[in-house]
Amino acid sequence: MTARGLIITAPGSSAGKTTVTLALLAAMKKRGVIVRAAKAGPDYIDPAFHTAALGVASTNLDSWAMPPVLLDSVAARAADGAEILLIEGVMGLFDGAPGAVRGNGATADLAARFGLPVVLVVDVARQAQSAAALVRGFAGHDPAVRIAGVILNRVGSERHRALVADAIEALGIAVLGSIARDATIVLPERHLGLVQASEHGDLAGLSERLATIAERYLDLDAIMARAVPLEPAQSAENAVALPPPGQRIALASDPAFGFIYPHVLDGWRKSGAEIIAFSPLANEAPPPRADSCWLPGGYPELHAEALVAASHFLAGLRRFAETRPVHGECGGYMVLGESLEDAAGKVHGMAGLLGHTTSFARRKLHLGYRQARLLSGHVLGTKGARLRGHEFHYASLQSAGNDEPLVVLADAEGRPLGTDGGRRGRVSGTFFHAIAAENCRSSSFR
């Protein structure tokens, strides 16, 4: 089966891309269409909503952080067995890393690489005919990116809809539906974006409401007809983003540790590694049969009291680290430190396996793509290995401690950001989230 692909994007953030994408996924699934989903760019939360809507894992596609061979491989695997692959964009259609037009992580870059049409979600809450000028600009900005239609979001009335739709259709661009302002379908947010799917009170009910809205107010037949065959430029079924940190990987997995990319896990499995999930919030220690432990990012600052009380987890983690490698990313890195200060200013003792302390009370946004070079051999690669990824956190280092730094960082333009993270014996961690090694390899356990 050859999947057809379509991209759902917008002129900017908060226009309703995720809500519209979820509505389309739910409606297509309800119709019996074999639909899969992906998310452009570095994002953990939106793909979890896709997964909840479909019951099948969503993945990320990132043209800046993923080498082309990996990007094509991940896209091919995401579409495998599907009739339609729906890709949700990131930020605005052309927003990406500065500099290059291609390979910059923008949604438009995926549209150009895979030859996929774009459906633009336009928030018209504060405009009418002026929306046509905006759409005209987006339609003509890049000849390699084709706007296949527009969905109007947050429409105020039938008259409002008609004013906007007539102006856009006069450009020769189809309006594929409109959604009225409706507070009941707005997804709740917190400091790193949407509240995680696993914490939503009634995802099944929301999915049913969104499917009904899509059936009633969007031209589903016309939208699906605009999808075209997805044909990645390269075939690389065995491309692996990151080397597996062990043969049997203990993976912390619960609302405090939920941020790990599906393509990374998929690559580890394809390399022959076994992933063994455990829950620190349920006071579970890393399983003894594992030979490495990975603490992903997440929201430890929201669960600090429970983590402090999880004595079996903390004691087991410390014992594990005596003989086997432990690595923490972002939230996991915070838990590996001496202490964590929550938003209220209360300090909580953490695992103490690294010497740093972190604070969420002194909030500062750290956001952007990162290039990283390993300062010594590590579970992520050999000394000097180069990785690409990102930072997205509000917590800050209160004290850096005295551990050996783990990586040297630069931003997307190559500007130096200094050293980051820490390493002590078999334990390591950093705020940096790794997406892929710059030189991806074939799958085989090393």
C-alpha positions in Angstrom: 0.0 0.0 0.0 1.4 3.4 -1.0 0.4 6.1 1.5 -0.7 9.5 0.4 0.4 12.5 2.5 -0.9 15.9 3.4 0.4 18.6 5.7 -1.8 20.6 8.2 -0.1 23.9 9.1 -0.8 27.6 9.8 0.6 31.1 9.5 1.8 30.9 13.1 1.5 29.2 16.5 -1.8 28.9 18.4 -3.9 29.1 15.2 -5.5 25.7 15.9 -3.3 23.2 14.0 -3.4 20.6 16.7 -7.2 20.8 17.2 -7.8 20.6 13.4 -5.3 17.7 13.0 -7.0 15.8 15.8 -10.4 16.4 14.3 -9.3 15.1 10.9 -7.6 12.1 12.4 -10.6 11.2 14.5 -13.0 11.7 11.6 -10.9 9.7 9.2 -10.5 6.8 11.7 -14.2 6.8 12.3 -14.8 6.4 8.5 -12.5 3.4 8.5 -9.6 5.1 6.7 -6.2 3.7 7.7 -4.6 7.0 8.8 -1.3 7.7 10.5 0.2 10.9 11.9 3.5 12.7 12.3 4.6 16.0 13.7 7.0 18.5 12.2 9.9 19.6 14.4 10.9 18.9 17.9 7.7 18.3 19.9 6.8 15.6 22.4 3.3 16.6 23.4 1.4 16.9 20.1 2.4 13.4 18.9 1.1 12.0 22.1 -2.3 13.4 21.3 -2.1 11.9 17.8 -1.2 8.6 19.3 -4.2 8.8 21.7 -6.6 9.6 18.9 -5.4 6.8 16.6 -4.1 4.1 19.0 -1.0 4.0 16.9 2.3 5.8 17.6 2.9 9.2 15.9 6.4 10.3 15.2 8.5 13.5 14.5 10.0 14.6 11.2 12.7 17.3 11.6 14.7 18.4 8.6 17.3 20.3 10.7 18.1 17.7 13.3 17.7 14.6 11.2 20.1 13.8 8.4 18.3 13.3 5.1 18.7 9.5 5.2 17.1 9.3 8.6 14.3 11.8 7.7 13.3 9.7 4.7 13.5 6.5 6.7 11.3 7.8 9.6 8.8 9.2 7.0 8.7 5.9 5.2 8.1 4.0 8.5 5.4 6.4 9.6 3.5 5.9 6.4 4.0 2.1 6.3 0.6 0.3 5.9 -1.3 3.6 5.9 -3.7 5.1 3.3 -3.1 8.6 4.5 -0.2 10.2 6.5 -1.3 13.5 8.1 1.7 15.7 9.2 1.0 18.4 11.6 3.2 21.5 11.2 5.3 23.4 13.7 4.9 27.1 14.5 4.2 28.9 11.2 4.7 27.3 7.8 8.0 28.9 7.0 9.4 29.2 10.6 12.7 27.3 11.1 16.3 27.8 11.9 17.9 31.0 10.5 20.0 30.8 7.3 19.3 28.0 4.8 16.0 27.8 3.1 16.2 24.0 3.0 17.2 21.7 5.9 16.1 24.4 8.4 13.4 22.4 10.2 10.5 24.4 8.8 7.2 22.7 7.9 7.7 24.1 4.4 10.9 22.2 4.1 9.0 18.9 4.6 6.4 20.0 2.0 9.1 20.7 -0.5 11.2 17.6 0.2 8.3 15.1 0.0 6.2 17.0 -2.6 3.2 17.2 -0.2 0.4 19.8 -0.5 -0.4 22.0 2.5 -3.7 22.9 4.1 -3.4 26.2 5.9 -5.4 26.7 9.1 -6.1 30.4 9.5 -7.3 31.9 12.7 -9.8 34.6 11.6 -11.0 35.6 15.0 -9.8 39.2 14.5 -10.0 39.7 10.8 -12.3 39.3 7.8 -11.3 39.9 4.1 -7.7 40.7 5.2 -7.2 37.0 5.7 -7.1 36.7 1.9 -4.0 39.0 1.7 -2.3 36.7 4.3 -3.2 33.6 2.3 -2.0 35.2 -1.0 1.4 35.9 0.6 1.8 32.3 1.9 0.7 30.9 -1.5 3.3 32.8 -3.4 6.2 32.8 -1.0 7.9 29.5 -2.1 7.3 28.0 -5.5 8.1 24.5 -4.1 5.3 24.7 -1.5 1.7 24.4 -2.7 -1.2 25.6 -0.7 -4.0 23.1 -1.5 -6.7 24.8 0.5 -7.6 26.7 3.7 -9.5 25.8 6.8 -10.9 28.8 8.7 -10.8 28.6 12.5 -12.6 30.6 15.2 -15.2 31.9 12.9 -17.6 34.3 14.6 -20.8 33.9 12.5 -22.1 32.8 9.1 -21.6 36.4 7.8 -18.1 36.4 9.1 -17.4 33.1 7.4 -18.8 34.3 4.1 -16.7 37.5 4.1 -13.5 35.6 4.6 -14.3 32.6 2.4 -15.4 34.7 -0.6 -12.2 36.8 -0.4 -10.0 33.7 -0.3 -11.8 31.8 -3.0 -11.4 34.8 -5.3 -7.7 34.0 -5.3 -8.5 30.5 -6.7 -7.7 28.8 -3.4 -10.4 26.5 -2.0 -11.8 27.0 1.5 -12.2 23.4 2.8 -14.3 24.2 5.9 -14.7 26.5 8.9 -14.8 25.9 12.6 -16.6 28.3 14.9 -15.2 29.6 18.2 -15.8 26.9 20.8 -14.1 27.0 24.2 -15.1 23.3 24.8 -12.6 22.1 22.2 -9.6 24.2 23.3 -6.9 22.0 24.7 -5.5 23.1 28.1 -1.9 24.4 28.2 0.9 24.7 30.7 4.5 26.1 30.5 5.9 23.7 27.9 2.8 23.7 25.7 -0.4 21.5 25.9 -1.1 19.5 29.0 0.1 16.0 28.3 -2.4 13.6 26.6 -2.1 11.1 29.5 -3.3 13.8 31.9 -6.4 14.9 29.9 -9.6 14.0 31.7 -11.7 12.8 28.7 -9.7 12.2 25.6 -12.2 9.8 24.2 -15.0 12.3 24.6 -13.0 15.1 23.1 -12.0 12.9 20.1 -15.7 12.1 19.5 -16.6 15.8 19.6 -13.8 16.7 17.2 -14.8 13.9 14.8 -18.4 15.3 14.8 -17.1 18.8 14.1 -14.9 17.6 11.2 -17.8 15.7 9.7 -20.2 18.6 10.0 -18.0 21.6 9.2 -15.0 20.4 7.1 -15.1 18.9 3.6 -13.4 15.6 4.4 -13.7 14.2 1.0 -12.1 17.3 -0.6 -9.3 17.3 2.1 -8.5 13.6 1.6 -8.6 14.0 -2.2 -5.8 16.6 -1.9 -3.3 14.1 -0.4 -0.7 12.8 -2.8 1.6 9.7 -2.8 4.4 10.0 -0.3 7.7 9.1 -2.0 10.8 9.7 0.2 13.9 10.6 -1.8 16.0 7.9 -0.2 15.3 4.4 1.1 17.0 3.7 4.4 14.9 1.3 6.5 17.8 0.6 8.9 18.8 4.2 9.7 19.1 4.6 13.5 19.0 8.1 15.1 21.1 7.3 18.2 23.1 4.3 19.3 21.3 2.3 22.0 22.8 2.9 25.4 22.6 -0.8 26.2 21.2 -4.1 25.2 18.4 -3.9 27.8 17.4 -0.3 28.5 15.4 0.6 31.7 13.3 3.5 30.5 11.5 5.7 33.1 8.0 6.2 31.8 5.2 8.1 33.5 3.9 11.7 33.6 7.1 12.9 35.2 9.3 11.3 32.5 7.3 11.3 29.3 9.5 13.0 26.7 11.3 10.5 24.5 11.1 10.5 20.7 9.4 7.5 19.1 12.0 7.4 16.3 14.7 7.0 18.9 13.0 4.1 20.6 12.2 2.6 17.2 15.9 2.8 16.3 17.0 1.2 19.5 14.6 -1.7 19.0 15.7 -2.1 15.4 19.3 -2.3 16.7 18.2 -5.3 18.8 17.9 -3.5 22.2 15.1 -4.4 24.6 13.3 -1.5 26.3 12.0 -2.1 29.8 9.6 0.6 31.1 9.3 1.4 34.8 7.6 4.2 36.7 9.4 6.3 39.3 6.1 7.9 40.4 4.9 4.4 41.2 8.1 4.0 43.3 9.6 1.4 40.9 13.3 1.1 40.6 15.2 0.4 37.4 14.7 -3.3 36.7 17.8 -5.3 37.8 18.0 -7.2 34.5 18.6 -4.0 32.5 22.2 -3.0 31.7 21.5 0.8 31.3 19.0 3.3 32.5 17.5 6.3 30.6 15.6 9.1 32.4 13.8 11.2 29.8 12.5 14.7 30.1 9.1 15.6 31.5 7.7 17.4 34.4 9.6 16.4 37.6 9.0 19.9 39.0 5.2 19.1 39.1 5.9 15.7 40.9 8.8 16.6 43.2 6.9 15.6 46.3 6.1 12.2 44.9 9.6 11.6 43.7 11.1 12.5 47.0 8.7 10.0 48.7 9.7 7.3 46.1 12.4 5.9 48.3 12.5 2.5 46.5 13.1 4.3 43.2 15.8 6.6 44.5 17.7 3.8 46.4 17.3 1.5 43.4 18.6 4.1 41.0 21.6 4.8 43.2 22.4 1.0 43.4 22.0 0.7 39.6 24.4 3.5 38.9 27.2 1.8 40.9 27.6 -0.8 38.1 25.7 0.4 35.0 25.3 3.6 33.0 22.5 6.1 33.8 21.7 9.0 31.6 19.1 11.8 32.1 17.8 14.3 29.6 16.3 17.7 30.8 13.8 16.6 33.5 15.8 13.4 34.0 18.9 15.5 34.4 17.2 17.6 37.1 16.3 14.4 39.0 19.9 13.2 38.9 21.1 16.3 40.7 21.4 17.2 44.3 18.1 19.1 44.6 15.2 20.7 42.7 13.5 23.9 43.7 9.8 23.9 42.6 7.7 26.9 41.5 6.7 27.7 45.1 10.4 27.9 46.1 10.5 24.6 48.1 13.7 22.7 47.7 13.4 18.9 47.2 16.4 16.5 47.6 16.9 14.5 44.4 19.1 11.4 43.6 22.4 13.2 44.2 24.2 11.2 41.5 25.4 14.5 40.0 26.4 17.6 41.8 24.2 20.3 40.2 21.0 21.9 41.6 18.1 23.2 39.5 15.4 25.7 40.1 12.0 26.1 38.6 11.2 29.1 40.8 13.6 31.2 38.9 12.0 30.6 35.6 13.8 31.4 32.3 13.0 30.1 28.9 15.7 28.1 27.2 14.6 27.3 23.7 16.2 26.4 20.4 18.0 23.9 18.3 21.4 22.7 19.6 24.5 21.1 18.1 26.4 19.0 20.7 29.9 17.5 20.7 30.6 14.8 23.2 33.7 15.6 25.3 34.4 11.9 26.1 33.2 8.5 25.1 29.6 8.0 26.3 26.5 5.9 25.8 25.5 8.4 23.1 28.7 7.9 21.1 32.4 8.1 21.0 34.5 11.1 22.1 34.0 13.9 19.6 30.7 12.5 18.3 28.3 15.2 17.1 24.6 15.2 17.8 21.7 17.4 16.9 18.8 18.2 19.2 17.2 21.0 21.1 16.5 22.6 24.4 13.1 23.6 25.7 12.8 24.2 29.4 12.1 26.9 32.0 14.2 25.4 34.8 17.7 26.8 35.3 20.9 25.6 36.9 21.1 27.1 40.4 24.5 25.5 41.0 26.6 23.8 38.3 28.4 21.5 40.7 31.9 20.1 40.0 31.2 17.2 37.7 33.0 16.8 34.4 31.0 18.6 31.6 29.3 16.2 29.1 29.1 18.2 25.9 30.0 21.4 24.1 27.0 23.1 22.7 26.3 25.5 19.8 23.1 26.9 18.5 21.6 26.2 15.1 23.8 28.8 13.5 27.0 27.3 15.0 27.4 30.0 17.6 29.2 28.6 20.7 27.1 28.2 23.9 29.8 26.7 26.1 29.8 23.4 27.9 26.7 21.7 29.3 25.6 18.8 31.4 27.6 16.7 33.8 29.3 13.3 34.1 30.4 11.4 37.1 31.5 7.8 36.7 28.7 6.0 34.9 26.1 8.8 35.5 25.5 11.6 33.0 22.9 14.1 32.1 22.2 17.4 30.3 19.3 19.7 29.5 20.0 18.9 25.8 17.5 16.6 24.1 19.2 14.4 21.5 17.3 13.9 18.3 19.9 12.3 16.1 23.6 11.7 15.6 25.0 13.7 12.6 26.3 10.5 11.2 23.5 8.0 11.5 24.4 4.3 11.1 22.7 1.1 10.1 20.9 -0.9 12.8 23.0 -3.4 14.6 23.8 -3.6 18.3 27.3 -2.4 19.0 
